[in-house]
Amino acid sequence: MKTLKGYVRNRAQPEGCVAERYLAKEFVQFCSKYFKWALQVGVRRPRNDEVDKDVVSEGRLMFAGKSINLSPDRLRVALQYVLFNFDEVQPYIQSNFL
């Protein structure tokens, strides 16, 4: 009942407002099923739908953060560690270096 009361814009004729809004909602739901680009009404998308699973995105810190600066040697070691332990780089390493 609360949803139907929310449809009322003209308090003088609430039945007409409810009927119009209900039909408009049904029409939008019906049409959204036939357009690929349209999001279906009433169907929730996953929270992180637009983010690929393999990509690490930047986020917000939960607590106070602290930035550090790495020396060039430590930065090189960190980069090598990441590259040698990244699955997508392994075929390149095996074909060119082994």
N, CA, C and O atoms as CSV, one atom per row, in Angstrom:
chain,resi,resn,atom,element,x,y,z
A,1,MET,N,N,0.820,-1.185,0.000
A,1,MET,CA,C,0.000,0.000,0.000
A,1,MET,C,C,0.872,1.261,0.000
A,1,MET,O,O,0.516,2.274,-0.601
A,2,LYS,N,N,2.035,1.180,0.692
A,2,LYS,CA,C,2.918,2.332,0.750
A,2,LYS,C,C,3.426,2.698,-0.644
A,2,LYS,O,O,3.554,3.877,-0.972
A,3,THR,N,N,3.714,1.685,-1.461
A,3,THR,CA,C,4.179,1.939,-2.820
A,3,THR,C,C,3.101,2.643,-3.626
A,3,THR,O,O,3.389,3.597,-4.350
A,4,LEU,N,N,1.885,2.190,-3.511
A,4,LEU,CA,C,0.789,2.819,-4.257
A,4,LEU,C,C,0.542,4.247,-3.788
A,4,LEU,O,O,0.229,5.116,-4.602
A,5,LYS,N,N,0.675,4.500,-2.505
A,5,LYS,CA,C,0.500,5.862,-2.003
A,5,LYS,C,C,1.578,6.789,-2.544
A,5,LYS,O,O,1.338,7.981,-2.737
A,6,GLY,N,N,2.764,6.246,-2.787
A,6,GLY,CA,C,3.848,7.042,-3.342
A,6,GLY,C,C,3.595,7.472,-4.772
A,6,GLY,O,O,4.201,8.435,-5.240
A,7,TYR,N,N,2.712,6.778,-5.477
A,7,TYR,CA,C,2.387,7.120,-6.854
A,7,TYR,C,C,1.499,8.354,-6.955
A,7,TYR,O,O,1.421,8.971,-8.018
A,8,VAL,N,N,0.835,8.719,-5.877
A,8,VAL,CA,C,-0.144,9.803,-5.917
A,8,VAL,C,C,0.559,11.152,-6.007
A,8,VAL,O,O,1.360,11.510,-5.145
A,9,ARG,N,N,0.239,11.904,-7.084
A,9,ARG,CA,C,0.749,13.269,-7.235
A,9,ARG,C,C,-0.391,14.274,-7.084
A,9,ARG,O,O,-0.201,15.356,-6.528
A,10,ASN,N,N,-1.546,13.923,-7.567
A,10,ASN,CA,C,-2.712,14.790,-7.485
A,10,ASN,C,C,-3.636,14.232,-6.405
A,10,ASN,O,O,-4.306,13.222,-6.625
A,11,ARG,N,N,-3.676,14.868,-5.264
A,11,ARG,CA,C,-4.467,14.340,-4.148
A,11,ARG,C,C,-5.974,14.435,-4.403
A,11,ARG,O,O,-6.761,13.800,-3.702
A,12,ALA,N,N,-6.375,15.220,-5.398
A,12,ALA,CA,C,-7.809,15.322,-5.708
A,12,ALA,C,C,-8.314,14.063,-6.396
A,12,ALA,O,O,-9.473,13.687,-6.224
A,13,GLN,N,N,-7.452,13.402,-7.179
A,13,GLN,CA,C,-7.856,12.184,-7.895
A,13,GLN,C,C,-6.789,11.100,-7.724
A,13,GLN,O,O,-6.059,10.798,-8.668
A,14,PRO,N,N,-6.694,10.519,-6.538
A,14,PRO,CA,C,-5.618,9.556,-6.291
A,14,PRO,C,C,-5.723,8.282,-7.118
A,14,PRO,O,O,-4.700,7.694,-7.468
A,15,GLU,N,N,-6.959,7.835,-7.444
A,15,GLU,CA,C,-7.111,6.592,-8.197
A,15,GLU,C,C,-6.497,6.719,-9.592
A,15,GLU,O,O,-5.840,5.794,-10.068
A,16,GLY,N,N,-6.707,7.843,-10.234
A,16,GLY,CA,C,-6.155,8.055,-11.573
A,16,GLY,C,C,-4.639,8.115,-11.558
A,16,GLY,O,O,-3.985,7.570,-12.447
A,17,CYS,N,N,-4.071,8.779,-10.547
A,17,CYS,CA,C,-2.623,8.867,-10.421
A,17,CYS,C,C,-2.014,7.486,-10.230
A,17,CYS,O,O,-1.009,7.151,-10.857
A,18,VAL,N,N,-2.622,6.694,-9.371
A,18,VAL,CA,C,-2.102,5.355,-9.098
A,18,VAL,C,C,-2.163,4.517,-10.367
A,18,VAL,O,O,-1.205,3.816,-10.695
A,19,ALA,N,N,-3.275,4.583,-11.077
A,19,ALA,CA,C,-3.423,3.792,-12.294
A,19,ALA,C,C,-2.409,4.218,-13.357
A,19,ALA,O,O,-1.797,3.366,-14.003
A,20,GLU,N,N,-2.228,5.513,-13.542
A,20,GLU,CA,C,-1.271,5.998,-14.549
A,20,GLU,C,C,0.149,5.573,-14.211
A,20,GLU,O,O,0.870,5.076,-15.076
A,21,ARG,N,N,0.551,5.761,-12.979
A,21,ARG,CA,C,1.919,5.421,-12.588
A,21,ARG,C,C,2.150,3.915,-12.650
A,21,ARG,O,O,3.232,3.473,-13.035
A,22,TYR,N,N,1.152,3.127,-12.279
A,22,TYR,CA,C,1.295,1.675,-12.331
A,22,TYR,C,C,1.462,1.212,-13.771
A,22,TYR,O,O,2.308,0.366,-14.063
A,23,LEU,N,N,0.647,1.772,-14.676
A,23,LEU,CA,C,0.767,1.410,-16.092
A,23,LEU,C,C,2.108,1.855,-16.674
A,23,LEU,O,O,2.710,1.134,-17.469
A,24,ALA,N,N,2.572,3.031,-16.281
A,24,ALA,CA,C,3.869,3.501,-16.759
A,24,ALA,C,C,4.982,2.577,-16.281
A,24,ALA,O,O,5.892,2.263,-17.047
A,25,LYS,N,N,4.923,2.142,-15.035
A,25,LYS,CA,C,5.939,1.232,-14.501
A,25,LYS,C,C,5.902,-0.102,-15.238
A,25,LYS,O,O,6.953,-0.637,-15.591
A,26,GLU,N,N,4.723,-0.642,-15.475
A,26,GLU,CA,C,4.598,-1.895,-16.215
A,26,GLU,C,C,5.142,-1.756,-17.630
A,26,GLU,O,O,5.803,-2.667,-18.130
A,27,PHE,N,N,4.877,-0.645,-18.271
A,27,PHE,CA,C,5.354,-0.407,-19.637
A,27,PHE,C,C,6.880,-0.356,-19.676
A,27,PHE,O,O,7.501,-0.944,-20.561
A,28,VAL,N,N,7.476,0.340,-18.727
A,28,VAL,CA,C,8.942,0.444,-18.684
A,28,VAL,C,C,9.557,-0.925,-18.422
A,28,VAL,O,O,10.557,-1.270,-19.051
A,29,GLN,N,N,8.999,-1.704,-17.528
A,29,GLN,CA,C,9.516,-3.044,-17.262
A,29,GLN,C,C,9.404,-3.928,-18.497
A,29,GLN,O,O,10.332,-4.676,-18.806
A,30,PHE,N,N,8.295,-3.854,-19.199
A,30,PHE,CA,C,8.083,-4.665,-20.399
A,30,PHE,C,C,9.078,-4.285,-21.486
A,30,PHE,O,O,9.684,-5.157,-22.110
A,31,CYS,N,N,9.247,-2.984,-21.714
A,31,CYS,CA,C,10.141,-2.530,-22.784
A,31,CYS,C,C,11.607,-2.772,-22.458
A,31,CYS,O,O,12.406,-3.010,-23.364
A,32,SER,N,N,11.976,-2.715,-21.184
A,32,SER,CA,C,13.383,-2.883,-20.831
A,32,SER,C,C,13.879,-4.296,-21.120
A,32,SER,O,O,15.085,-4.506,-21.246
A,33,LYS,N,N,12.994,-5.245,-21.226
A,33,LYS,CA,C,13.399,-6.609,-21.546
A,33,LYS,C,C,13.829,-6.755,-23.003
A,33,LYS,O,O,14.529,-7.708,-23.346
A,34,TYR,N,N,13.424,-5.832,-23.856
A,34,TYR,CA,C,13.692,-5.954,-25.287
A,34,TYR,C,C,14.823,-5.060,-25.772
A,34,TYR,O,O,15.191,-5.136,-26.944
A,35,PHE,N,N,15.374,-4.235,-24.934
A,35,PHE,CA,C,16.514,-3.397,-25.305
A,35,PHE,C,C,17.741,-3.889,-24.547
A,35,PHE,O,O,17.730,-3.967,-23.319
A,36,LYS,N,N,18.808,-4.225,-25.292
A,36,LYS,CA,C,20.007,-4.746,-24.640
A,36,LYS,C,C,20.643,-3.712,-23.720
A,36,LYS,O,O,21.106,-4.041,-22.628
A,37,TRP,N,N,20.661,-2.479,-24.161
A,37,TRP,CA,C,21.363,-1.436,-23.412
A,37,TRP,C,C,20.579,-0.952,-22.207
A,37,TRP,O,O,21.141,-0.279,-21.343
A,38,ALA,N,N,19.303,-1.273,-22.128
A,38,ALA,CA,C,18.473,-0.785,-21.015
A,38,ALA,C,C,18.628,-1.697,-19.810
A,38,ALA,O,O,18.630,-2.921,-19.941
A,39,LEU,N,N,18.755,-1.103,-18.660
A,39,LEU,CA,C,18.782,-1.875,-17.428
A,39,LEU,C,C,17.367,-2.266,-17.069
A,39,LEU,O,O,16.456,-1.440,-17.122
A,40,GLN,N,N,17.182,-3.514,-16.706
A,40,GLN,CA,C,15.843,-3.951,-16.367
A,40,GLN,C,C,15.428,-3.351,-15.029
A,40,GLN,O,O,16.213,-3.297,-14.082
A,41,VAL,N,N,14.206,-2.912,-14.975
A,41,VAL,CA,C,13.679,-2.295,-13.767
A,41,VAL,C,C,13.392,-3.393,-12.755
A,41,VAL,O,O,12.798,-4.419,-13.089
A,42,GLY,N,N,13.812,-3.175,-11.530
A,42,GLY,CA,C,13.538,-4.139,-10.473
A,42,GLY,C,C,14.599,-5.211,-10.333
A,42,GLY,O,O,14.516,-6.028,-9.415
A,43,VAL,N,N,15.603,-5.241,-11.215
A,43,VAL,CA,C,16.674,-6.223,-11.137
A,43,VAL,C,C,17.922,-5.504,-10.660
A,43,VAL,O,O,18.416,-4.602,-11.337
A,44,ARG,N,N,18.424,-5.884,-9.529
A,44,ARG,CA,C,19.611,-5.230,-8.993
A,44,ARG,C,C,20.862,-5.761,-9.672
A,44,ARG,O,O,21.004,-6.959,-9.916
A,45,ARG,N,N,21.763,-4.836,-9.969
A,45,ARG,CA,C,23.051,-5.211,-10.527
A,45,ARG,C,C,24.003,-5.526,-9.387
A,45,ARG,O,O,23.850,-5.011,-8.280
A,46,PRO,N,N,24.991,-6.376,-9.661
A,46,PRO,CA,C,26.001,-6.609,-8.623
A,46,PRO,C,C,26.712,-5.314,-8.274
A,46,PRO,O,O,26.787,-4.399,-9.095
A,47,ARG,N,N,27.223,-5.235,-7.083
A,47,ARG,CA,C,27.809,-4.004,-6.581
A,47,ARG,C,C,29.023,-3.560,-7.390
A,47,ARG,O,O,29.188,-2.367,-7.646
A,48,ASN,N,N,29.852,-4.474,-7.786
A,48,ASN,CA,C,31.059,-4.147,-8.526
A,48,ASN,C,C,30.960,-4.666,-9.959
A,48,ASN,O,O,31.906,-5.261,-10.475
A,49,ASP,N,N,29.839,-4.443,-10.583
A,49,ASP,CA,C,29.571,-4.993,-11.904
A,49,ASP,C,C,30.493,-4.422,-12.970
A,49,ASP,O,O,30.883,-5.143,-13.888
A,50,GLU,N,N,30.852,-3.150,-12.873
A,50,GLU,CA,C,31.629,-2.519,-13.926
A,50,GLU,C,C,33.120,-2.786,-13.811
A,50,GLU,O,O,33.878,-2.404,-14.702
A,51,VAL,N,N,33.564,-3.434,-12.733
A,51,VAL,CA,C,34.982,-3.685,-12.504
A,51,VAL,C,C,35.315,-5.111,-12.914
A,51,VAL,O,O,34.625,-6.052,-12.522
A,52,ASP,N,N,36.378,-5.273,-13.708
A,52,ASP,CA,C,36.838,-6.605,-14.061
A,52,ASP,C,C,37.384,-7.304,-12.825
A,52,ASP,O,O,37.874,-6.659,-11.899
A,53,LYS,N,N,37.295,-8.604,-12.823
A,53,LYS,CA,C,37.753,-9.372,-11.669
A,53,LYS,C,C,39.277,-9.385,-11.556
A,53,LYS,O,O,39.810,-9.485,-10.451
A,54,ASP,N,N,39.991,-9.284,-12.694
A,54,ASP,CA,C,41.443,-9.368,-12.675
A,54,ASP,C,C,42.112,-8.027,-12.418
A,54,ASP,O,O,43.321,-7.977,-12.193
A,55,VAL,N,N,41.366,-6.964,-12.447
A,55,VAL,CA,C,41.941,-5.637,-12.309
A,55,VAL,C,C,41.825,-5.171,-10.866
A,55,VAL,O,O,40.757,-5.247,-10.259
A,56,VAL,N,N,42.913,-4.700,-10.340
A,56,VAL,CA,C,42.893,-4.133,-8.994
A,56,VAL,C,C,42.665,-2.641,-9.153
A,56,VAL,O,O,43.450,-1.951,-9.803
A,57,SER,N,N,41.609,-2.154,-8.569
A,57,SER,CA,C,41.303,-0.740,-8.700
A,57,SER,C,C,41.699,-0.012,-7.420
A,57,SER,O,O,41.811,-0.609,-6.349
A,58,GLU,N,N,41.902,1.265,-7.560
A,58,GLU,CA,C,42.237,2.058,-6.387
A,58,GLU,C,C,41.007,2.201,-5.512
A,58,GLU,O,O,39.876,2.192,-5.998
A,59,GLY,N,N,41.235,2.328,-4.259
A,59,GLY,CA,C,40.121,2.445,-3.342
A,59,GLY,C,C,40.385,3.488,-2.285
A,59,GLY,O,O,41.362,4.234,-2.348
A,60,ARG,N,N,39.526,3.522,-1.347
A,60,ARG,CA,C,39.613,4.469,-0.255
A,60,ARG,C,C,40.182,3.747,0.963
A,60,ARG,O,O,39.835,2.595,1.221
A,61,LEU,N,N,41.044,4.411,1.701
A,61,LEU,CA,C,41.607,3.807,2.899
A,61,LEU,C,C,40.569,3.767,4.008
A,61,LEU,O,O,39.775,4.694,4.166
A,62,MET,N,N,40.586,2.691,4.767
A,62,MET,CA,C,39.675,2.600,5.900
A,62,MET,C,C,40.229,3.334,7.112
A,62,MET,O,O,39.478,3.880,7.919
A,63,PHE,N,N,41.542,3.340,7.227
A,63,PHE,CA,C,42.191,3.995,8.356
A,63,PHE,C,C,43.196,4.999,7.810
A,63,PHE,O,O,43.332,5.148,6.595
A,64,ALA,N,N,43.881,5.669,8.682
A,64,ALA,CA,C,44.865,6.657,8.261
A,64,ALA,C,C,45.970,5.957,7.465
A,64,ALA,O,O,46.553,4.981,7.935
A,65,GLY,N,N,46.249,6.449,6.282
A,65,GLY,CA,C,47.254,5.850,5.429
A,65,GLY,C,C,48.599,6.517,5.587
A,65,GLY,O,O,48.704,7.629,6.105
A,66,LYS,N,N,49.617,5.830,5.138
A,66,LYS,CA,C,50.964,6.363,5.236
A,66,LYS,C,C,51.651,6.051,3.914
A,66,LYS,O,O,51.720,4.889,3.513
A,67,SER,N,N,52.158,7.069,3.237
A,67,SER,CA,C,52.838,6.827,1.967
A,67,SER,C,C,54.320,6.628,2.218
A,67,SER,O,O,54.896,7.217,3.133
A,68,ILE,N,N,54.926,5.792,1.396
A,68,ILE,CA,C,56.356,5.539,1.509
A,68,ILE,C,C,56.989,5.726,0.147
A,68,ILE,O,O,56.341,5.521,-0.880
A,69,ASN,N,N,58.232,6.109,0.136
A,69,ASN,CA,C,58.998,6.244,-1.096
A,69,ASN,C,C,60.050,5.154,-1.120
A,69,ASN,O,O,60.818,4.993,-0.172
A,70,LEU,N,N,60.075,4.400,-2.226
A,70,LEU,CA,C,61.047,3.328,-2.352
A,70,LEU,C,C,62.293,3.834,-3.067
A,70,LEU,O,O,62.221,4.680,-3.958
A,71,SER,N,N,63.420,3.302,-2.661
A,71,SER,CA,C,64.653,3.623,-3.380
A,71,SER,C,C,64.601,2.930,-4.744
A,71,SER,O,O,63.852,1.967,-4.910
A,72,PRO,N,N,65.375,3.396,-5.714
A,72,PRO,CA,C,65.344,2.764,-7.039
A,72,PRO,C,C,65.642,1.260,-7.005
A,72,PRO,O,O,65.059,0.502,-7.781
A,73,ASP,N,N,66.533,0.823,-6.126
A,73,ASP,CA,C,66.847,-0.605,-6.035
A,73,ASP,C,C,65.664,-1.406,-5.505
A,73,ASP,O,O,65.342,-2.466,-6.043
A,74,ARG,N,N,65.022,-0.916,-4.467
A,74,ARG,CA,C,63.867,-1.629,-3.900
A,74,ARG,C,C,62.691,-1.616,-4.870
A,74,ARG,O,O,61.931,-2.582,-4.939
A,75,LEU,N,N,62.536,-0.525,-5.619
A,75,LEU,CA,C,61.477,-0.446,-6.619
A,75,LEU,C,C,61.707,-1.466,-7.724
A,75,LEU,O,O,60.757,-2.103,-8.180
A,76,ARG,N,N,62.955,-1.631,-8.165
A,76,ARG,CA,C,63.296,-2.614,-9.194
A,76,ARG,C,C,63.006,-4.034,-8.702
A,76,ARG,O,O,62.464,-4.851,-9.447
A,77,VAL,N,N,63.365,-4.327,-7.450
A,77,VAL,CA,C,63.116,-5.647,-6.872
A,77,VAL,C,C,61.613,-5.914,-6.774
A,77,VAL,O,O,61.158,-7.016,-7.082
A,78,ALA,N,N,60.853,-4.923,-6.350
A,78,ALA,CA,C,59.400,-5.086,-6.243
A,78,ALA,C,C,58.783,-5.314,-7.616
A,78,ALA,O,O,57.891,-6.150,-7.763
A,79,LEU,N,N,59.249,-4.582,-8.623
A,79,LEU,CA,C,58.723,-4.746,-9.977
A,79,LEU,C,C,59.049,-6.132,-10.522
A,79,LEU,O,O,58.198,-6.764,-11.146
A,80,GLN,N,N,60.259,-6.608,-10.296
A,80,GLN,CA,C,60.634,-7.946,-10.747
A,80,GLN,C,C,59.789,-9.010,-10.059
A,80,GLN,O,O,59.357,-9.968,-10.700
A,81,TYR,N,N,59.553,-8.854,-8.778
A,81,TYR,CA,C,58.737,-9.817,-8.048
A,81,TYR,C,C,57.333,-9.899,-8.642
A,81,TYR,O,O,56.801,-10.988,-8.860
A,82,VAL,N,N,56.747,-8.744,-8.897
A,82,VAL,CA,C,55.390,-8.720,-9.457
A,82,VAL,C,C,55.381,-9.352,-10.846
A,82,VAL,O,O,54.514,-10.174,-11.141
A,83,LEU,N,N,56.326,-8.984,-11.697
A,83,LEU,CA,C,56.338,-9.518,-13.057
A,83,LEU,C,C,56.593,-11.019,-13.084
A,83,LEU,O,O,55.956,-11.730,-13.861
A,84,PHE,N,N,57.498,-11.517,-12.267
A,84,PHE,CA,C,57.805,-12.942,-12.283
A,84,PHE,C,C,56.716,-13.789,-11.638
A,84,PHE,O,O,56.666,-14.998,-11.862
A,85,ASN,N,N,55.862,-13.191,-10.857
A,85,ASN,CA,C,54.783,-13.937,-10.212
A,85,ASN,C,C,53.412,-13.647,-10.814
A,85,ASN,O,O,52.392,-14.044,-10.250
A,86,PHE,N,N,53.378,-12.970,-11.934
A,86,PHE,CA,C,52.129,-12.646,-12.614
A,86,PHE,C,C,51.891,-13.706,-13.685
A,86,PHE,O,O,52.745,-13.914,-14.546
A,87,ASP,N,N,50.729,-14.384,-13.641
A,87,ASP,CA,C,50.468,-15.520,-14.525
A,87,ASP,C,C,50.515,-15.167,-16.008
A,87,ASP,O,O,50.942,-15.991,-16.817
A,88,GLU,N,N,50.095,-13.985,-16.378
A,88,GLU,CA,C,50.045,-13.624,-17.793
A,88,GLU,C,C,51.426,-13.386,-18.392
A,88,GLU,O,O,51.573,-13.402,-19.614
A,89,VAL,N,N,52.426,-13.171,-17.570
A,89,VAL,CA,C,53.773,-12.916,-18.054
A,89,VAL,C,C,54.562,-14.219,-18.206
A,89,VAL,O,O,55.554,-14.255,-18.933
A,90,GLN,N,N,54.137,-15.275,-17.539
A,90,GLN,CA,C,54.876,-16.535,-17.538
A,90,GLN,C,C,55.145,-17.096,-18.932
A,90,GLN,O,O,56.275,-17.520,-19.178
A,91,PRO,N,N,54.181,-17.129,-19.871
A,91,PRO,CA,C,54.508,-17.659,-21.205
A,91,PRO,C,C,55.612,-16.851,-21.894
A,91,PRO,O,O,56.448,-17.427,-22.590
A,92,TYR,N,N,55.628,-15.552,-21.716
A,92,TYR,CA,C,56.668,-14.715,-22.318
A,92,TYR,C,C,58.026,-15.027,-21.701
A,92,TYR,O,O,59.023,-15.124,-22.417
A,93,ILE,N,N,58.076,-15.183,-20.396
A,93,ILE,CA,C,59.334,-15.483,-19.716
A,93,ILE,C,C,59.855,-16.851,-20.156
A,93,ILE,O,O,61.047,-17.004,-20.423
A,94,GLN,N,N,58.963,-17.849,-20.233
A,94,GLN,CA,C,59.382,-19.195,-20.609
A,94,GLN,C,C,59.862,-19.249,-22.057
A,94,GLN,O,O,60.825,-19.956,-22.354
A,95,SER,N,N,59.217,-18.522,-22.957
A,95,SER,CA,C,59.607,-18.594,-24.367
A,95,SER,C,C,60.864,-17.795,-24.664
A,95,SER,O,O,61.581,-18.138,-25.603
A,96,ASN,N,N,61.161,-16.760,-23.919
A,96,ASN,CA,C,62.289,-15.899,-24.237
A,96,ASN,C,C,63.509,-16.078,-23.343
A,96,ASN,O,O,64.625,-15.785,-23.770
A,97,PHE,N,N,63.329,-16.541,-22.140
A,97,PHE,CA,C,64.449,-16.583,-21.217
A,97,PHE,C,C,64.874,-17.989,-20.811
A,97,PHE,O,O,65.955,-18.155,-20.245
A,98,LEU,N,N,64.074,-18.989,-21.077
A,98,LEU,CA,C,64.450,-20.345,-20.656
A,98,LEU,C,C,64.769,-21.231,-21.827
A,98,LEU,O,O,65.102,-22.401,-21.643
